[in-house]
Amino acid sequence: MDANKAKTEPVSVLMSKAIDMARLVNYQAGAVVSKTVIAKKTGTVTVFAFDKGQGLSTHSAPFDALVQILDGEANITIAGKALKVGEGEMVIMPANKPHALKAVKPFKMMLVMVKS
């Protein structure tokens, strides 16, 4: 499947196909872009693209979350512990622990929220 086509089609057309997750979202200057891939009661999968310097401020969630870096590099802080994470690496952010993300350079990530 053409990944450019996947960006504009409904999520249902992504089913049962091989998809390059990093190509589902494009970088935009000074912005954070996201696309929800799966949204269920039990969890979500969302792909994000962060321009350099963009991020998510410190917050917490009531569920464990897995971040997989698809492209670029980010600083992720979990409960005060700073991590530098690059392409191909993942981090599990525990439920109820404050965390934040910031783009060292433009980066893309897949966020998997596990709700049960």
C-alpha positions as CSV (number, residue, x, y, z in Angstrom):
1,M,0.0,0.0,0.0
2,D,1.2,3.5,-0.8
3,A,2.0,5.1,2.6
4,N,1.0,8.6,1.2
5,K,-2.4,7.2,0.4
6,A,-2.7,5.8,3.9
7,K,-2.3,9.3,5.4
8,T,-5.5,10.5,4.0
9,E,-7.7,7.3,4.2
10,P,-9.8,6.2,7.1
11,V,-8.0,4.0,9.7
12,S,-10.2,1.0,8.6
13,V,-8.2,0.8,5.3
14,L,-5.0,0.2,7.3
15,M,-6.3,-3.2,8.5
16,S,-4.5,-6.3,7.3
17,K,-1.8,-4.4,5.4
18,A,1.9,-3.8,6.0
19,I,2.3,-0.1,6.8
20,D,5.4,2.1,7.5
21,M,4.2,3.8,10.7
22,A,6.6,6.7,10.3
23,R,5.0,7.7,7.0
24,L,1.5,8.0,8.5
25,V,2.3,11.5,9.8
26,N,4.4,14.3,8.3
27,Y,6.4,16.9,10.2
28,Q,5.0,20.4,10.3
29,A,7.1,23.5,11.3
30,G,6.6,24.4,14.9
31,A,3.9,21.8,15.5
32,V,2.9,18.4,16.8
33,V,0.9,16.2,14.4
34,S,-0.9,13.1,15.4
35,K,-3.0,10.3,13.8
36,T,-4.9,7.7,15.8
37,V,-4.5,4.3,14.3
38,I,-6.5,2.2,16.8
39,A,-9.0,3.5,19.4
40,K,-10.6,0.8,21.7
41,K,-11.9,0.8,25.2
42,T,-8.9,-1.3,26.2
43,G,-6.3,0.9,24.6
44,T,-5.1,3.2,21.8
45,V,-2.3,3.4,19.2
46,T,-1.4,6.9,18.0
47,V,1.4,8.1,15.8
48,F,2.9,11.5,16.4
49,A,5.4,13.8,14.6
50,F,7.1,16.5,16.6
51,D,9.1,19.4,15.1
52,K,12.4,20.2,16.8
53,G,11.8,21.9,20.2
54,Q,8.1,20.7,20.4
55,G,6.9,18.4,23.1
56,L,4.4,17.4,25.6
57,S,4.6,19.1,29.0
58,T,4.7,17.1,32.2
59,H,1.6,15.1,32.8
60,S,0.5,11.7,34.0
61,A,-1.9,9.1,32.8
62,P,-3.8,6.4,34.7
63,F,-2.5,3.7,32.3
64,D,0.9,2.3,31.2
65,A,2.1,3.6,27.9
66,L,4.7,2.4,25.5
67,V,6.5,4.9,23.3
68,Q,8.4,3.6,20.2
69,I,10.6,6.1,18.4
70,L,10.2,5.7,14.7
71,D,12.4,8.5,13.5
72,G,14.6,11.2,15.1
73,E,15.5,11.8,18.7
74,A,13.7,12.9,21.9
75,N,14.2,13.6,25.5
76,I,11.7,11.7,27.7
77,T,11.5,12.4,31.4
78,I,9.7,10.0,33.7
79,A,9.4,10.8,37.4
80,G,12.4,13.1,37.2
81,K,14.6,10.6,35.3
82,A,15.8,11.9,31.9
83,L,16.3,9.6,29.0
84,K,17.6,10.3,25.5
85,V,15.7,8.0,23.1
86,G,16.4,7.5,19.4
87,E,15.1,5.7,16.4
88,G,14.3,2.1,17.1
89,E,14.2,2.5,20.8
90,M,11.2,2.3,23.1
91,V,10.3,3.4,26.6
92,I,7.5,2.1,28.8
93,M,6.0,4.9,30.9
94,P,4.3,3.5,34.0
95,A,0.8,4.5,35.0
96,N,0.5,7.5,37.4
97,K,4.1,8.6,37.0
98,P,4.7,12.2,35.7
99,H,6.3,12.2,32.3
100,A,7.2,14.7,29.5
101,L,8.6,14.5,26.0
102,K,10.7,17.1,24.0
103,A,12.1,16.8,20.5
104,V,15.9,17.1,20.5
105,K,15.5,17.1,16.7
106,P,12.3,16.3,14.7
107,F,11.0,12.9,15.8
108,K,8.2,10.6,15.2
109,M,6.8,8.1,17.7
110,M,4.1,5.5,18.1
111,L,2.3,5.7,21.5
112,V,0.5,2.6,22.7
113,M,-1.8,3.2,25.7
114,V,-2.8,0.0,27.5
115,K,-6.0,0.6,29.5
116,S,-6.7,-2.9,30.8
